[in-house]
Amino acid sequence: MESIGSNPAPLYDLLVSVLPVLVPLALIQIVLLVSALVSIFRHTSYKVGTRILWVVVVLLVNIIGPILYFVLGRAEE
């Protein structure tokens, strides 16, 4: 009987097959997060909500939060 984790090959194969998808998604998430936070702290007025609300949404709702801010929250200058 083999112990769990004694054969790392399937895990490695899974990681190698998923990594090309995860890296671009992670980069997109980081860029959206940083750009949304910079925009939130540079602006004082929003179409919907307050600064605190948008910071929480952007930080807690991955990928969708920053997109929601740019679509619904960011006021025109």
N, C-alpha and C positions, 0 to 999 in steps of 0.2 A: 504494500500500500504506500502510495506517495503522500508526502505531506504537502499541505497547501503552500504554494510559493516555491516549490522545489524546481519547477520548470518555468523560468521567466520568459521563454520564447513566445507563447501566445500573447502575453501582456506587451511585450516589445513590439510584436507585429501589429497589435491594435494601436499602440502609440504611434508607430510609424505611419499607419494608414490614416489616422485621424489628425495628426499634426499639421498637414498642409491646409486643413480647413480651420483648425483652431487658432493658428498664428494670425492669419488675416482678420479673423473675427475679434481677437483680442486687441489687435492694433486699431481696428475701427472703434471698438469700445473705448479705448484710451483716448483717442483723438476726439471722439464725440464728448466724452466726459470732461476733458480739459477745456475744449472750446465752449461748451455750455457753461461751465463754472466761470470761466473768464467773462463771458457775456453777461451772466447773472450779476457778477460783482461790478461790472462796468456800468450797468444800467440801473436806473432808480425806479422806472415805471414798467409795468407788465400789463399785458392784455387781461390776463386772468391770474389771480393769486398774488402772493407776496414773495419776497426774496427767500424767506425761510422755507416756504412751501416748495419752491422750485429747487432749492439746494437739496432738500430731503428727497424729492422725486428723482432728481438726477443721480443722486448717490445710491439710492436704494432700488431703483428699477433699471436694471442693466439694459443697455442699448436703446430700449424704448423710452426711458426717462429723458435723455437728452433730445431725442427726436420730438417727443411731446413738448418739451420746452421751446424748441425752435418753431414748431407749428402753432402751438396754442398760447405760449406764455410771452414770447418776445414781442415787445411793442415796437412799432415803427418809430424811427428816429425823427 
